[in-house]
Amino acid sequence: MKRVADKSPWRLRAIFVIVPLAALSSCGGTVDPGTSSGGAGAAAELLPSGERCDDGCDGTDDTCYSYSYDVAGNVALRKVDEGCDGVIDECDHSTYDEQRRLDSYYHDACDGAVYYCGAIVYGADNQGQDQGDAHCDGTPDFCDSVMLDSRGAVVSARMEVGCTGEALGCVSMSYDVAGRLSRDENDLSCDGSVDECYRYTYDLDDSGRAIRSTKSTCDGTPVTCCAFTYD
């Protein structure tokens, strides 16, 4: 089982990527269930219920996900099946504030035994601090700074070594007009350089729902291919 706490320095992406996933169904731009501009009361068929991901795009499903949503269309629960063998290995739980920004989260093995918690404290201008608690004992072990856009999606983040202020890595993200993640750039030393760059493209069905996504390096090498399912 791959625990979020072990994914440093990019553990933040495993948490915040849940938010733009809910924007995969723009329905021609009339419904954007993953942002503050829409989604309350959105029809369930517009939101992906599952995802099968193939690392390396070699035709083998490596990780499968299923999603449950709150009444506003935010992802409230993500179940993770490593190996797509039908066994759920991890459950990721999320709550949101009135502006539909990620508010708190915790991870367990779907048995109630929580092993990683976190809360995001927001200040002015959509700046926030992700206070990750690896032991769920009330003491933050990670303090990562995040910047959100007007829709509540993360556009930049700075990860720290613990809560020391020492940079562990920086990431920036950009989105298409429908709110889907389109590009991210990783700066491993936060010195302004781009050490890793990825692009995201989507295939849509006739109703505007994303049915496939491809993550590639910015030079065009496929990294991960995913297929989405809808109820």
C-alpha positions as CSV (number, residue, x, y, z in Angstrom):
1,M,0.0,0.0,0.0
2,K,1.4,3.4,-1.0
3,R,0.7,5.9,1.8
4,V,0.5,9.6,1.1
5,A,2.9,10.3,4.0
6,D,5.6,8.3,2.0
7,K,5.2,10.4,-1.2
8,S,7.4,13.3,-0.1
9,P,8.2,15.8,-1.6
10,W,5.1,15.6,-3.8
11,R,2.6,14.3,-1.2
12,L,0.6,17.6,-1.6
13,R,-0.3,16.7,-5.2
14,A,-1.8,13.4,-4.1
15,I,-4.2,15.4,-1.8
16,F,-5.0,18.4,-4.0
17,V,-5.3,16.4,-7.3
18,I,-8.7,15.2,-5.9
19,V,-10.1,18.7,-6.3
20,P,-9.6,19.2,-10.1
21,L,-10.7,15.6,-10.7
22,A,-14.2,16.8,-10.0
23,A,-13.9,19.2,-12.9
24,L,-13.4,16.5,-15.5
25,S,-17.0,17.0,-16.7
26,S,-17.5,20.5,-18.0
27,C,-20.5,19.5,-20.2
28,G,-19.6,22.0,-22.8
29,G,-18.7,24.6,-20.2
30,T,-22.2,24.7,-18.7
31,V,-21.4,22.7,-15.6
32,D,-18.1,22.8,-13.8
33,P,-18.6,20.6,-10.7
34,G,-15.0,20.9,-9.5
35,T,-15.0,24.7,-9.0
36,S,-16.8,27.4,-7.1
37,S,-18.6,28.4,-10.4
38,G,-20.9,25.4,-10.4
39,G,-21.6,22.0,-9.1
40,A,-24.2,22.3,-6.4
41,G,-26.9,19.9,-7.4
42,A,-24.9,18.7,-10.4
43,A,-26.2,15.5,-11.9
44,A,-24.3,12.5,-10.7
45,E,-23.8,11.3,-14.3
46,L,-21.6,14.4,-15.0
47,L,-19.1,13.3,-12.3
48,P,-16.6,10.4,-12.8
49,S,-17.4,7.5,-10.5
50,G,-14.2,5.6,-11.3
51,E,-10.7,5.8,-12.9
52,R,-8.3,3.2,-14.1
53,C,-4.7,4.3,-14.5
54,D,-1.9,2.7,-16.5
55,D,1.6,3.8,-15.5
56,G,3.8,3.8,-18.6
57,C,0.8,3.6,-20.9
58,D,1.7,0.0,-21.7
59,G,-1.8,-1.4,-21.6
60,T,-1.8,-2.7,-18.0
61,D,-4.0,-1.1,-15.3
62,D,-1.8,-0.4,-12.3
63,T,-4.1,1.7,-10.0
64,C,-7.9,2.0,-9.9
65,Y,-9.9,4.6,-8.1
66,S,-13.6,5.1,-7.2
67,Y,-15.1,8.4,-6.2
68,S,-18.0,9.6,-4.0
69,Y,-19.1,13.2,-3.8
70,D,-20.7,15.5,-1.4
71,V,-23.9,17.4,-2.3
72,A,-21.9,20.3,-3.8
73,G,-20.0,18.0,-6.2
74,N,-16.7,17.9,-4.3
75,V,-14.9,14.6,-4.0
76,A,-15.6,13.4,-0.4
77,L,-14.1,9.9,-0.7
78,R,-11.6,8.4,-3.0
79,K,-10.9,4.6,-2.7
80,V,-7.6,3.4,-4.0
81,D,-7.1,-0.1,-5.4
82,E,-3.4,-0.7,-6.0
83,G,-3.0,-3.3,-8.7
84,C,-6.7,-3.1,-9.8
85,D,-7.2,-6.5,-8.1
86,G,-10.5,-5.6,-6.6
87,V,-9.0,-5.1,-3.1
88,I,-9.3,-1.5,-1.7
89,D,-6.0,-0.6,-0.2
90,E,-6.6,3.0,0.9
91,C,-9.4,5.5,1.5
92,D,-8.8,9.2,1.1
93,H,-11.4,11.4,2.9
94,S,-11.8,15.1,2.2
95,T,-14.0,18.0,3.5
96,Y,-14.4,21.5,2.0
97,D,-15.3,25.0,3.3
98,E,-18.1,27.2,2.1
99,Q,-16.0,28.4,-0.8
100,R,-15.4,24.8,-1.9
101,R,-11.7,24.9,-1.0
102,L,-10.2,21.8,0.5
103,D,-10.5,22.2,4.2
104,S,-9.3,18.9,5.8
105,Y,-8.4,15.4,4.9
106,Y,-7.4,12.1,6.3
107,H,-6.3,8.7,5.0
108,D,-7.0,5.2,6.3
109,A,-6.9,1.6,5.1
110,C,-10.7,1.7,4.9
111,D,-10.9,0.2,8.3
112,G,-11.1,3.3,10.4
113,A,-7.4,3.1,11.4
114,V,-6.4,6.7,10.4
115,Y,-2.7,7.1,9.6
116,Y,-2.4,10.5,8.0
117,C,-4.4,13.7,8.7
118,G,-4.2,17.3,7.5
119,A,-5.9,20.6,7.5
120,I,-5.5,23.7,5.3
121,V,-5.5,27.1,7.0
122,Y,-6.3,29.9,4.6
123,G,-5.4,33.6,4.8
124,A,-5.9,36.5,2.4
125,D,-5.9,36.2,-1.4
126,N,-6.5,32.4,-1.4
127,Q,-3.1,31.7,0.2
128,G,-3.1,28.7,2.5
129,Q,-0.9,26.4,4.5
130,D,-1.4,22.7,4.4
131,Q,-0.6,21.4,7.9
132,G,0.0,17.7,7.5
133,D,0.0,15.5,10.5
134,A,1.7,12.1,9.8
135,H,0.7,10.7,13.2
136,C,-2.7,12.3,13.6
137,D,-1.6,13.5,17.1
138,G,-2.5,17.1,16.6
139,T,1.1,18.2,15.9
140,P,1.8,19.2,12.2
141,D,4.8,17.4,10.7
142,F,4.6,19.2,7.4
143,C,3.8,22.8,6.6
144,D,3.4,23.4,2.9
145,S,2.3,26.8,1.4
146,V,-0.2,26.8,-1.3
147,M,-1.8,29.4,-3.6
148,L,-5.2,28.9,-5.1
149,D,-7.0,30.5,-8.0
150,S,-10.5,31.9,-7.8
151,R,-12.0,28.5,-8.4
152,G,-10.2,26.9,-5.5
153,A,-7.6,25.0,-7.6
154,V,-4.0,25.0,-6.5
155,V,-1.8,27.0,-8.9
156,S,1.5,26.9,-6.9
157,A,2.8,25.2,-3.8
158,R,6.0,25.2,-1.8
159,M,6.8,22.1,0.3
160,E,9.0,22.3,3.4
161,V,11.2,20.0,5.3
162,G,8.9,19.4,8.2
163,C,7.8,22.8,9.4
164,T,11.3,24.3,9.4
165,G,10.9,26.8,6.6
166,E,13.5,24.9,4.5
167,A,12.3,24.3,1.0
168,L,11.8,20.7,-0.1
169,G,10.4,21.5,-3.5
170,C,8.0,23.8,-5.4
171,V,5.3,23.0,-8.0
172,S,3.2,25.1,-10.2
173,M,0.0,24.0,-12.0
174,S,-2.2,25.4,-14.8
175,Y,-5.6,24.4,-16.0
176,D,-7.6,24.6,-19.2
177,V,-10.8,26.7,-19.5
178,A,-12.9,23.8,-18.2
179,G,-10.8,23.6,-15.0
180,R,-8.9,20.4,-15.9
181,L,-5.3,20.2,-15.0
182,S,-3.3,20.9,-18.1
183,R,0.4,21.3,-17.0
184,D,2.5,21.1,-13.9
185,E,6.1,22.1,-13.4
186,N,8.3,20.8,-10.6
187,D,11.2,22.9,-9.2
188,L,13.1,20.5,-6.9
189,S,15.1,23.2,-5.2
190,C,12.7,26.2,-5.4
191,D,15.4,28.2,-7.2
192,G,13.2,29.1,-10.2
193,S,14.3,26.3,-12.5
194,V,12.0,23.7,-14.0
195,D,13.4,20.2,-13.2
196,E,10.3,18.2,-14.2
197,C,7.5,19.2,-16.6
198,Y,4.3,17.4,-17.4
199,R,1.3,18.0,-19.7
200,Y,-2.2,16.6,-19.4
201,T,-4.5,16.0,-22.4
202,Y,-8.1,14.6,-22.4
203,D,-10.4,12.8,-24.7
204,L,-14.0,13.8,-24.3
205,D,-17.3,12.1,-25.2
206,D,-20.2,13.8,-27.0
207,S,-21.5,15.3,-23.8
208,G,-18.2,16.9,-22.9
209,R,-17.1,14.5,-20.2
210,A,-13.5,13.4,-20.0
211,I,-13.2,9.7,-20.7
212,R,-9.5,9.4,-21.0
213,S,-6.5,11.4,-19.8
214,T,-2.8,11.2,-20.7
215,K,0.0,12.6,-18.6
216,S,3.2,13.1,-20.6
217,T,6.5,14.8,-20.1
218,C,6.7,18.1,-21.8
219,D,8.8,16.5,-24.5
220,G,6.0,14.2,-25.4
221,T,6.8,10.9,-23.5
222,P,3.7,9.3,-22.1
223,V,3.8,8.7,-18.3
224,T,0.4,7.7,-17.2
225,C,-2.8,7.0,-19.1
226,C,-6.2,6.9,-17.3
227,A,-9.7,6.0,-18.3
228,F,-12.8,7.4,-16.5
229,T,-16.1,5.8,-15.9
230,Y,-19.5,7.3,-15.1
231,D,-22.6,6.0,-13.5
